[in-house]
Amino acid sequence: MGIEDVFSLVTYLPIRYIDETIITPIRDIQMGVLSQLEAEVIMADVLYKPKKMLIVQVKDASGSLQLRFLNFYPSQMKMFAVGTHIRVLGEARHNLFAFEMIHPQCKLIRESDVLPEALTPIYSLVAGVGQKTIKDAINKLFHHFDLKNYLKDYFLPSMYEKLHLPNLYDSLKSIHYPKDFKEVANHEAFTSKPYQRIIFDEFLAQQLSLRSNYLMRRALTAMPFKAKNKLTTIFIDKLEFDLTDAQKKVMQEIKNDLEKNHPMQRLLQGDVGSGKTVVATIAALQVIENGSQVAFMAPTEILAEQHYRKLNAWLTPFDIKVAWLTGSQSKKDREISLNMMQSGEAQMVVGTHALFQEHVIFKTLGLSIIDEQHRFGVEQRLALRKKGELNKVIEPHQLMMSATPIPRTLSMSYFADLDVSVIDELPKGREAIVTKLFSEDRRDEILKRVHEVCHAGAQVYWVCPLIEESEVLQLQTAEETYINMQSHFKDLRVGLVHGRMKSSEKQKVMADFVKGDIQLLVATTVIEVGVDVSNATLMVIENAERMGLSQLHQLRGRVGRGLLKSTCILLFQKKLSQIARQRLKVIFENTDGFIIAQEDLNIRGPGEFLGIRQSGAPMLRIANLNRDFKLLEEAKTIADQLLEDYPEASHLHLKRWLGLANERVKV
């Protein structure tokens, strides 16, 4: 259950409460309301039809009631001997023949039994651990252990008084042993002062953890790269488009970071198609002008290949050598790339996670750019950072990019150790993408539309669904769809691309699609990020209800890359779950990635949204970003000051709330 010490036990909080402080006469019991009664057994019998069950009749001075048990043990029969007095807790209901409770809790009444004075907490359980085990353990903590001293506050009382929050011991005691239902109602809504105190402490630990890592990185040394503005200016002048104001603002932030002698640790966020790659390239030029190397890493070969082609075309005119490194390269090509990197001949290296491997050596790595950074594990990101440590003293600067916009609450909470830049406008002249929802039975209309679009000279993506995360099944579907499309559109050139193809085959298909030799591209979700074909104006996504919001948004961003009006059709099955319906509604109504991301967060919660369970960031068990945003802001405001003024207390607070998790965050 994750309970491994006193602190994790005392912060294992009830999920609800029941009232065992009063006895209700049988005649006053209300339907469907949890009630407790004391009664005498007047009959107990095992019936075998329609199936085996134990029926017990009980009565008190006001009336009688039937109890029914479908699973029972012979030992239980002794409890229900006629004439015994029992206490029963359950919900009553009417069936055709009787007023009854099914499987209520029952216990024999002994002379010494008194009713509890406080409400009874109910805890979440796992198989093999009962309510009694947890309650007994928590009772022991409060009654036979110096819990008050163990939970003493590390920071000055004035800090909590300013926020009108009680001390930790009193807060936890109130949550485990609430006095009345008014207190309970506030606990269950997480609005009571005791709950607010615990939520604040948890946020504070998270902020202290991330900010201490931020400050630790500030203490590391990196090469400062003064902006020479020679290559960068020529590069910007040669672009076929004007940079947006948002791009210029972000470029300035990155430029300032690179000029400092501690490693940049910046997250560059921007919606699909907002022009992050150009900004990253300008940052790379600032480093290359100063004689250092840049690594550019992408999560998939298709995306890495796209970046390589684009960067090669942009940088070759400046006599900048761009090398390419990926897992599927031939041994010979790989050797050439590795030698170019080691000698420093390659000033920029583009690749997949192959860049992490031990035998990959850079001459002087000054900057690593990580695209779609959330797709890489903690260890992988750390490995790339280590590549730049000359004599383990100098660290490379790091620029992480994400086209999955991160809502402000998440950014404040989980990225408090990073500087965050946001490109919040799209290039001028882009037409908004029209999104349409079609159910499966309108497939013929869509096929007709595909035909029209291709004959008008534009191109189409047809995306095949994810099938229970099975690559083999997804591949099979893609191949079947491809064969069907070829026979249906005999006059169109149809292509197929999926994750299992050899890299060279994928490259050939994508190159043909870019050139316009393929009109209709059947693809799996490998095209989700980075693929850039301005002539593609229609995308059809099959089984869209199976995909997450950020994935649908990413896929949709593959069309609308040029000046032509583009459409994305979401094809869905008739029987939709509530969540699928919710997701399709959000994507249909919104094109702004930040609004979609906020809705996604509301639907999925932060752990799923960020893949935090694997990422090492400190998870929140009790605090909730949307609900408790005000307390997050309070914690964020004071974290840096506490680290400076009370380093020892901050360390103890961190250890108490995060324990081992804090070590993993340092990446």
VOGU-3710 file (C-alpha; in Angstrom, 3 decimals, decimal comma):
1> mgiedvfslv> 0,000/0,000/0,000  3,052/2,219/-0,013  3,045/2,430/3,798  6,631/1,925/4,867  7,153/4,169/7,897  5,313/6,156/10,544  4,857/9,180/8,301  3,337/7,279/5,374  0,966/5,557/7,831  -0,225/8,738/9,536
11> tylpiryide> -0,729/10,434/6,150  -2,737/7,447/4,830  -5,986/9,401/5,038  -9,597/8,172/5,170  -11,586/8,165/1,924  -14,904/8,681/3,757  -16,543/8,395/7,178  -19,491/6,522/8,632  -21,562/7,330/11,684  -21,569/4,521/14,257
21> tiitpirdiq> -22,341/6,863/17,154  -26,133/6,392/17,066  -28,635/3,518/17,008  -31,695/3,870/14,761  -34,941/2,016/15,591  -35,949/-0,336/12,742  -39,121/1,606/11,940  -37,106/4,856/11,434  -34,620/3,368/8,972  -34,628/5,163/5,620
31> mgvlsqleae> -34,132/3,408/2,282  -30,574/3,489/0,937  -29,175/5,343/3,976  -26,413/3,680/5,999  -28,021/2,894/9,372  -26,998/1,158/12,583  -29,436/-0,829/14,693  -29,417/-3,179/17,675  -31,787/-6,137/17,495  -32,534/-9,685/18,647
41> vimadvlykp> -32,277/-12,671/16,271  -35,684/-14,386/15,950  -34,911/-16,748/13,051  -31,913/-17,916/10,969  -32,209/-20,366/8,111  -30,166/-21,488/5,073  -32,194/-21,579/1,832  -31,028/-23,453/-1,277  -33,367/-21,972/-3,898  -32,940/-20,055/-6,149
51> kkmlivqvkd> -29,348/-20,312/-4,786  -27,724/-20,963/-1,446  -28,144/-18,070/1,010  -28,494/-17,363/4,714  -31,660/-15,508/5,803  -31,797/-13,974/9,304  -34,859/-12,264/10,841  -34,204/-9,682/13,584  -36,475/-7,422/15,651  -36,314/-4,546/18,096
61> asgslqlrfl> -39,091/-2,798/20,042  -40,198/-0,882/16,917  -40,307/-3,557/14,202  -38,519/-6,338/12,320  -36,053/-6,628/9,437  -34,576/-9,374/7,247  -30,806/-9,801/6,725  -29,587/-11,709/3,663  -26,093/-13,208/3,139  -25,036/-14,763/-0,177
71> nfypsqmkmf> -21,512/-15,618/1,025  -21,192/-16,887/4,568  -19,190/-19,269/6,759  -20,493/-21,962/9,130  -18,895/-19,989/12,014  -21,224/-17,062/11,239  -24,206/-19,267/11,955  -23,259/-19,284/15,694  -23,596/-15,476/15,814  -27,170/-15,798/14,568
81> avgthirvlg> -28,453/-18,275/17,190  -32,034/-17,368/18,105  -32,158/-14,980/21,069  -28,720/-13,401/20,486  -28,418/-9,634/20,448  -26,463/-8,127/17,566  -25,445/-4,727/16,246  -26,057/-4,336/12,504  -24,704/-1,688/10,106  -25,945/-1,513/6,501
91> earhnlfafe> -28,292/0,014/3,920  -31,881/-1,209/3,888  -34,052/-1,704/0,810  -37,392/-3,300/-0,125  -37,564/-6,437/-2,187  -40,829/-8,061/-3,314  -41,303/-9,935/-0,055  -39,407/-8,131/2,675  -37,700/-5,078/4,092  -34,037/-6,216/4,137
101> mihpqcklir> -30,316/-5,513/4,329  -27,914/-7,483/2,123  -24,513/-8,349/3,638  -24,586/-5,808/6,478  -21,753/-5,702/9,038  -22,812/-7,574/12,167  -21,271/-8,096/15,597  -22,421/-9,612/18,877  -23,265/-7,109/21,618  -21,352/-7,651/24,848
111> esdvlpealt> -22,142/-6,048/28,200  -19,031/-3,839/27,988  -19,792/-2,510/24,483  -20,235/1,244/24,227  -20,959/3,249/21,126  -18,023/5,146/19,636  -17,978/8,890/20,337  -16,357/9,946/17,042  -17,262/9,175/13,446  -15,588/6,086/12,009
121> piyslvagvg> -13,016/6,664/9,248  -13,024/4,282/6,253  -9,699/3,666/4,484  -8,916/2,484/0,986  -7,753/-1,166/1,097  -5,912/-3,813/-0,902  -6,514/-7,566/-0,830  -5,297/-9,058/2,439  -5,484/-5,856/4,504  -8,745/-5,118/6,333
131> qktikdaink> -10,141/-1,916/7,891  -9,328/-3,239/11,365  -5,615/-3,641/10,567  -5,290/-0,041/9,415  -7,439/1,427/12,187  -5,509/-0,486/14,866  -2,176/0,690/13,429  -3,323/4,319/13,312  -4,815/4,089/16,834  -1,464/2,827/18,121
141> lfhhfdlkny> 0,281/5,823/16,557  -2,018/8,315/18,242  -2,240/6,549/21,614  1,038/4,657/22,160  3,646/6,659/20,290  5,064/10,159/20,740  3,401/11,326/17,526  3,186/14,953/18,630  6,964/15,191/18,851  7,474/13,131/15,683
151> lkdyflpsmy> 5,232/15,524/13,708  6,688/18,736/15,113  6,771/21,592/12,599  10,185/22,398/11,139  9,383/25,976/10,137  8,407/28,884/12,389  4,757/28,847/13,550  4,384/32,394/12,162  4,646/31,043/8,584  1,599/28,843/9,086
161> eklhlpnlyd> -0,259/31,430/11,196  -0,008/33,905/8,336  -1,840/31,387/6,155  -4,308/30,557/9,006  -3,202/26,909/9,018  -3,107/24,642/12,132  -0,099/22,537/13,167  0,538/19,169/11,515  -0,302/16,931/14,482  -3,679/18,606/15,150
171> slksihypkd> -4,482/18,545/11,407  -3,895/14,810/11,057  -5,724/14,033/14,289  -8,771/15,950/13,101  -8,770/14,061/9,766  -8,466/10,597/11,347  -10,868/11,393/14,228  -13,352/14,085/13,125  -15,759/15,341/15,778  -18,920/15,831/13,740
181> fkevanheaf> -20,436/15,739/10,278  -19,808/19,443/9,681  -16,085/18,795/10,057  -16,400/15,681/7,891  -18,164/17,566/5,094  -15,252/20,030/4,978  -12,693/17,208/5,050  -14,439/15,396/2,210  -14,445/18,601/0,125  -10,743/19,136/1,056
191> tskpyqriif> -11,650/22,633/2,257  -11,117/22,150/6,013  -8,135/23,914/7,603  -6,514/20,556/8,539  -6,674/19,407/4,910  -5,437/22,779/3,642  -2,418/22,431/5,951  -1,523/18,990/4,556  -2,037/20,080/0,946  0,155/23,133/1,515
201> deflaqqlsl> 2,929/21,007/3,074  2,856/18,617/0,144  3,059/21,438/-2,411  5,835/23,045/-0,375  7,883/19,820/-0,413  7,462/19,557/-4,173  8,501/23,169/-4,717  11,477/22,881/-2,341  12,621/19,762/-4,162  12,425/21,273/-7,635
211> rsnylmrral> 13,773/24,688/-6,644  16,736/23,162/-4,757  17,613/21,258/-7,938  17,262/24,479/-9,900  19,681/26,226/-7,526  22,068/23,249/-7,575  22,229/23,488/-11,363  22,866/27,203/-11,046  25,968/26,284/-9,065  27,301/24,108/-11,923
221> tampfkaknk> 29,591/25,505/-14,594  28,828/25,773/-18,310  30,643/27,462/-21,188  29,258/30,965/-21,741  28,534/31,558/-25,435  28,503/35,270/-26,190  26,159/36,147/-29,059  28,298/37,173/-32,049  25,145/37,746/-34,134  26,978/37,090/-37,389
231> lttifidkle> 25,582/33,725/-38,542  22,310/34,225/-36,709  21,588/37,530/-38,453  22,342/36,122/-41,933  20,246/33,039/-41,146  17,221/35,113/-40,069  17,548/37,333/-43,156  17,565/34,314/-45,457  14,382/32,766/-44,017  11,392/32,777/-46,369
241> fdltdaqkkv> 9,115/34,015/-43,587  9,131/36,630/-40,839  9,588/35,551/-37,260  6,613/36,195/-34,974  6,915/38,494/-31,947  6,584/35,446/-29,692  9,536/33,758/-31,433  11,649/36,903/-31,044  10,838/37,163/-27,326  11,750/33,500/-26,718
251> mqeikndlek> 14,976/33,824/-28,780  16,093/36,674/-26,529  15,454/34,580/-23,385  17,516/31,681/-24,777  20,282/34,006/-26,015  20,635/35,510/-22,507  20,791/32,018/-20,952  23,533/30,847/-23,318  25,677/33,846/-22,402  25,779/32,799/-18,742
261> nhpmqrllqg> 28,379/30,516/-17,188  25,870/28,120/-15,618  23,921/25,586/-17,681  20,682/26,729/-19,287  17,823/24,436/-18,399  14,938/25,806/-20,447  11,693/24,272/-21,636  10,462/25,752/-24,911  6,748/25,246/-25,347  4,813/26,008/-28,458
271> dvgsgktvva> 1,716/24,677/-30,117  1,905/22,508/-33,216  3,413/24,552/-36,078  4,393/27,578/-33,988  8,022/27,490/-35,184  10,048/25,951/-32,349  12,653/24,374/-34,690  13,671/27,763/-36,115  14,186/29,141/-32,602  16,244/26,066/-31,639
281> tiaalqvien> 18,366/26,468/-34,782  19,131/30,102/-33,935  20,206/28,977/-30,440  22,407/26,281/-32,046  24,076/28,885/-34,290  25,022/30,975/-31,249  26,857/27,935/-29,815  28,437/26,860/-33,141  29,752/30,401/-33,722  31,662/29,979/-30,471
291> gsqvafmapt> 33,331/26,770/-31,650  31,206/24,212/-29,729  28,994/21,346/-30,858  25,225/20,919/-30,647  23,244/17,686/-30,255  19,656/17,661/-31,520  17,658/14,692/-30,325  14,197/13,507/-31,393  12,108/10,562/-30,110  11,469/8,782/-33,439
301> eilaeqhyrk> 13,531/8,136/-36,561  10,956/9,790/-38,820  11,094/12,962/-36,758  14,888/12,885/-36,383  15,146/12,402/-40,160  12,826/15,387/-40,770  14,947/17,563/-38,476  18,146/16,347/-40,143  16,905/17,233/-43,637  15,636/20,627/-42,551
311> lnawltpfdi> 18,778/21,533/-40,567  21,063/20,244/-43,288  19,305/22,438/-45,874  19,435/25,467/-43,556  23,025/25,096/-42,305  25,014/23,704/-45,258  25,139/27,174/-46,946  27,029/28,342/-43,812  29,621/25,533/-44,171  28,240/23,898/-41,040
321> kvawltgsqs> 28,557/20,105/-41,035  25,470/18,262/-39,772  25,948/14,577/-38,870  23,197/12,003/-38,507  23,126/9,185/-35,946  20,423/6,582/-35,519  20,045/2,960/-34,466  19,239/1,616/-37,930  22,241/3,102/-39,757  24,713/0,846/-41,535
331> kkdreislnm> 27,895/0,169/-39,575  29,958/2,165/-42,089  27,706/5,276/-41,992  27,653/5,075/-38,238  31,452/4,979/-38,014  31,683/8,045/-40,261  29,230/9,989/-38,046  30,975/8,926/-34,824  34,381/10,008/-36,151  32,985/13,379/-37,292
341> mqsgeaqmvv> 31,536/13,937/-33,798  34,685/12,929/-31,959  36,994/15,037/-34,139  34,671/18,051/-33,915  34,212/18,114/-37,703  30,438/17,722/-37,185  29,265/20,906/-35,506  25,722/19,625/-35,180  24,571/16,036/-34,673  20,947/15,024/-35,155
351> gthalfqehv> 19,712/11,663/-33,941  17,411/9,490/-31,876  18,259/8,011/-28,466  21,304/6,478/-30,242  23,017/9,720/-29,135  22,995/8,451/-25,529  25,054/5,357/-26,053  28,339/4,942/-24,222  30,620/4,853/-27,265  29,199/8,144/-28,590
361> ifktlglsii> 31,796/10,832/-27,870  31,594/14,552/-28,637  34,647/16,751/-28,877  32,979/19,708/-27,097  29,223/19,467/-26,582  27,956/22,933/-25,709  24,183/22,547/-26,149  21,768/19,642/-26,290  18,329/20,236/-27,790  15,725/17,632/-26,897
371> deqhrfgveq> 12,530/17,585/-28,951  9,360/16,224/-27,350  11,354/15,899/-24,138  8,566/14,119/-22,222  9,072/11,059/-24,423  12,523/10,409/-23,055  13,088/8,719/-19,713  14,938/10,341/-16,829  18,040/8,172/-17,321  18,231/9,031/-21,030
381> rlalrkkgel> 18,108/12,767/-20,415  20,778/12,428/-17,743  23,007/10,373/-20,068  22,949/13,125/-22,695  23,848/15,747/-20,111  26,837/13,676/-19,015  28,124/13,675/-22,620  29,092/17,297/-22,306  30,873/17,133/-18,983  34,514/17,860/-19,788
391> nkviephqlm> 36,576/16,500/-16,885  33,197/16,269/-15,109  33,342/20,032/-14,521  31,608/21,704/-17,456  27,985/20,900/-18,288  26,275/21,528/-21,620  23,331/23,910/-21,856  20,013/22,159/-22,357  16,986/23,272/-24,372  13,941/21,018/-24,186
401> msatpiprtl> 11,054/21,441/-26,597  7,475/20,322/-26,275  4,573/20,657/-28,684  2,283/19,288/-25,991  1,314/22,571/-24,351  1,527/22,340/-20,594  -1,174/24,138/-18,580  0,051/26,845/-16,221  -0,805/24,832/-13,104  1,372/21,949/-14,276
411> smsyfadldv> 4,132/24,239/-15,392  4,262/25,864/-11,956  4,114/22,551/-10,204  6,156/20,027/-12,152  8,522/22,342/-14,029  9,508/24,625/-11,166  13,103/23,507/-11,733  13,108/24,782/-15,324  12,880/28,161/-16,964  9,874/28,036/-19,272
421> svidelpkgr> 9,468/29,925/-22,558  6,243/29,875/-24,531  5,665/30,646/-28,226  2,027/31,628/-27,965  1,232/32,728/-31,529  1,168/30,950/-34,879  2,886/32,258/-38,046  0,841/34,803/-39,988  -1,324/33,633/-42,871  -2,075/30,194/-41,407
431> eaivtklfse> -5,692/29,135/-41,954  -7,398/27,498/-38,970  -7,907/23,753/-39,453  -11,569/22,724/-39,676  -12,369/19,645/-37,583  -15,324/17,400/-38,460  -16,791/14,397/-36,655  -18,123/11,510/-38,742  -19,478/8,207/-37,467  -18,288/4,982/-39,079
441> drrdeilkrv> -21,451/4,559/-41,183  -20,581/7,683/-43,251  -17,320/6,210/-44,549  -18,463/6,399/-48,201  -18,877/10,183/-47,992  -15,315/10,448/-46,671  -13,874/8,276/-49,451  -15,596/10,541/-51,967  -14,057/13,589/-50,269  -10,563/11,999/-50,378
451> hevchagaqv> -10,980/11,462/-54,125  -11,995/15,101/-54,694  -9,106/16,515/-52,663  -6,478/14,404/-54,467  -7,900/15,276/-57,876  -7,768/18,950/-56,997  -3,987/18,539/-56,575  -3,708/18,358/-52,781  -2,657/15,399/-50,585  -4,285/13,327/-47,840
461> ywvcpliees> -3,221/11,452/-44,686  -5,289/8,444/-43,609  -4,296/7,545/-40,048  -4,938/4,037/-38,738  -5,990/3,502/-35,151  -4,020/2,404/-32,161  -5,117/-1,096/-31,249  -4,685/-1,834/-27,560  -1,114/-0,569/-27,837  -0,251/-3,573/-30,027
471> evlqlqtaee> 2,187/-2,638/-32,756  1,603/-5,927/-34,590  -2,180/-5,427/-34,767  -1,769/-1,781/-35,678  0,559/-2,801/-38,475  -1,936/-5,393/-39,716  -4,721/-2,775/-39,783  -2,490/-0,312/-41,618  -1,571/-2,901/-44,245  -5,210/-3,963/-44,733
481> tyinmqshfk> -6,290/-0,315/-45,049  -3,500/0,271/-47,568  -4,623/-2,682/-49,735  -8,270/-1,540/-49,516  -7,351/2,025/-50,485  -5,292/0,834/-53,451  -8,201/-1,223/-54,799  -10,749/1,552/-54,078  -8,668/4,392/-55,587  -7,197/2,758/-58,676
491> dlrvglvhgr> -6,411/6,172/-60,163  -4,510/7,517/-57,106  -0,949/6,903/-55,949  -1,256/5,434/-52,439  1,656/5,027/-49,994  2,080/3,295/-46,615  4,288/4,201/-43,658  4,485/2,507/-40,237  6,892/2,052/-37,337  8,129/-1,407/-38,317
501> mkssekqkvm> 9,417/-0,480/-41,762  13,149/-0,258/-42,347  14,381/3,270/-41,894  15,379/3,538/-45,555  11,875/2,441/-46,695  10,227/4,983/-44,401  12,498/7,727/-45,674  11,703/6,838/-49,282  7,910/6,914/-48,676  8,093/10,209/-46,780
511> adfvkgdiql> 10,334/11,740/-49,450  7,839/10,661/-52,157  4,988/12,177/-50,142  6,903/15,447/-49,687  7,586/15,576/-53,462  3,907/14,881/-54,240  4,557/11,492/-55,871  2,218/9,942/-53,279  -1,257/11,504/-53,075  -2,775/9,446/-50,269
521> lvattvievg> -0,568/8,324/-47,382  -1,881/5,538/-45,136  0,025/5,839/-41,850  0,106/4,710/-38,247  0,671/7,301/-35,546  4,409/7,435/-36,376  3,584/10,655/-38,247  2,305/12,215/-35,041  5,071/14,778/-34,645  7,198/16,885/-36,910
531> vdvsnatlmv> 6,119/15,678/-40,352  5,770/18,800/-42,453  4,059/18,671/-45,881  2,387/21,968/-46,765  0,371/20,479/-49,660  -1,452/17,987/-47,373  -4,873/19,505/-46,661  -7,002/16,589/-45,462  -6,461/14,122/-42,660  -8,785/11,260/-41,756
541> ienaermgls> -8,220/9,644/-38,342  -9,908/6,271/-37,921  -11,173/5,193/-34,490  -10,375/8,668/-33,178  -12,183/7,781/-29,958  -9,284/5,501/-28,999  -6,730/8,275/-28,951  -5,748/10,758/-26,292  -6,354/14,473/-26,733  -2,736/15,515/-27,123
551> qlhqlrgrvg> -2,200/12,792/-29,734  -5,265/13,869/-31,729  -4,103/17,487/-31,542  -0,586/16,528/-32,667  -1,898/14,459/-35,581  -4,271/17,205/-36,661  -1,291/19,586/-36,730  0,185/17,641/-39,656  -2,281/19,398/-41,980  -2,719/23,151/-42,237
561> rgllkstcil> 1,053/23,619/-42,573  0,700/25,825/-45,652  -1,654/28,568/-46,778  -4,387/26,209/-48,056  -7,588/25,561/-46,111  -7,291/22,212/-44,323  -9,688/19,745/-42,724  -9,293/16,968/-40,179  -12,034/14,303/-40,106  -12,371/12,241/-36,931
571> lfqkklsqia> -14,003/8,931/-37,736  -15,521/7,229/-34,676  -17,415/4,050/-33,760  -21,070/4,424/-32,749  -20,762/3,126/-29,159  -18,751/5,774/-27,330  -17,691/5,720/-23,678  -18,298/8,848/-21,625  -14,587/9,783/-21,680  -14,292/9,219/-25,452
581> rqrlkvifen> -17,332/11,447/-26,015  -15,765/14,106/-23,769  -12,434/13,949/-25,644  -13,993/14,215/-29,111  -16,094/17,172/-27,977  -12,978/19,012/-26,712  -10,971/18,425/-29,897  -13,940/19,356/-32,088  -14,545/22,648/-30,272  -10,931/23,818/-29,795
591> tdgfiiaqed> -7,827/24,401/-31,883  -5,793/26,111/-29,153  -3,349/23,560/-27,757  -3,304/25,171/-24,308  -7,080/24,929/-23,890  -6,947/21,310/-25,092  -4,104/20,573/-22,674  -6,067/22,062/-19,758  -9,101/19,918/-20,639  -6,832/16,891/-21,000
601> lnirgpgefl> -5,434/17,555/-17,548  -8,970/17,780/-16,147  -9,895/14,448/-17,757  -6,719/12,483/-17,058  -4,982/14,069/-14,063  -1,321/15,151/-13,977  0,290/11,717/-13,581  -1,116/10,411/-16,834  -0,773/13,727/-18,657  2,942/14,048/-18,049
611> girqsgapml> 3,899/10,407/-17,750  5,221/11,391/-14,323  4,977/7,876/-12,990  8,104/7,153/-14,999  9,682/10,579/-15,019  10,830/10,847/-11,427  8,998/14,115/-10,685  7,477/14,110/-7,188  3,875/12,944/-7,453  1,198/14,627/-5,388
621> rianlnrdfk> -0,853/12,186/-3,327  -3,268/14,542/-1,600  -2,977/17,941/-3,282  -4,845/18,558/-6,531  -3,525/21,162/-8,978  -6,847/22,485/-10,213  -8,654/22,420/-6,882  -5,804/23,715/-4,703  -4,157/26,171/-7,069  -4,142/29,007/-4,492
631> lleeaktiad> -2,064/26,910/-2,075  0,354/25,965/-4,868  0,890/29,677/-5,527  1,583/30,273/-1,804  4,116/27,419/-1,698  5,829/28,593/-4,865  6,112/32,157/-3,528  8,058/31,194/-0,401  10,101/28,143/-1,488  13,238/30,013/-2,640
641> qlledypeas> 13,287/32,182/0,489  12,993/29,143/2,778  15,864/27,375/0,988  18,007/30,458/1,554  17,009/31,302/5,145  16,245/27,833/6,579  18,240/25,243/4,576  18,225/22,658/7,393  14,459/22,898/8,025  13,852/22,768/4,256
651> hlhlkrwlgl> 15,909/19,579/4,003  13,975/17,947/6,866  10,624/18,960/5,357  11,695/17,462/2,024  12,849/14,237/3,612  9,587/13,920/5,525  7,303/14,424/2,533  9,255/13,021/-0,388  11,815/10,596/1,033  13,419/8,652/-1,807
661> anervkv> 11,449/10,390/-4,553  13,590/13,475/-4,052  16,720/11,728/-5,346  15,084/10,896/-8,663  13,981/14,475/-9,262  17,531/15,725/-9,628  17,473/14,813/-13,298
//
